[in-house]
């Protein structure tokens, strides 16, 4: 069930952003903003990328890439888990059929 959205204040690269989100999502939003802030500050401090727009895009690309890797890994793990469960189910069925 969705609750009434509440305003959350986030600081990213020294700028405040007010975002409305459900109460149960606030902690995840804050952690996400902190992770983005860390990524952007690292890029800015490295001196290789200048301009907050370019830094934001590069940080977003890095985080999106990380998310895609995790999704791919999760899909592979789910597939292996399903294969193991199918084999286990077959073994259990085999044992039960012998009785």
Residue pairs with C-beta under 8 A, 6 or more apart in sequence:
2 22
3 22
3 23
3 24
4 22
5 20
5 21
5 22
6 20
6 21
6 22
6 23
6 26
7 18
7 19
7 20
8 18
8 19
8 20
8 21
8 26
8 29
8 30
9 16
9 17
9 18
10 16
10 17
10 18
10 19
10 29
10 30
10 33
11 17
11 33
11 37
12 33
12 36
12 37
12 40
13 37
13 40
13 41
13 44
13 52
13 55
17 33
19 29
21 29
35 63
36 59
36 60
36 63
39 59
39 62
39 63
40 52
40 55
40 56
40 59
43 49
43 55
43 58
43 59
44 52
44 55
49 55
49 58
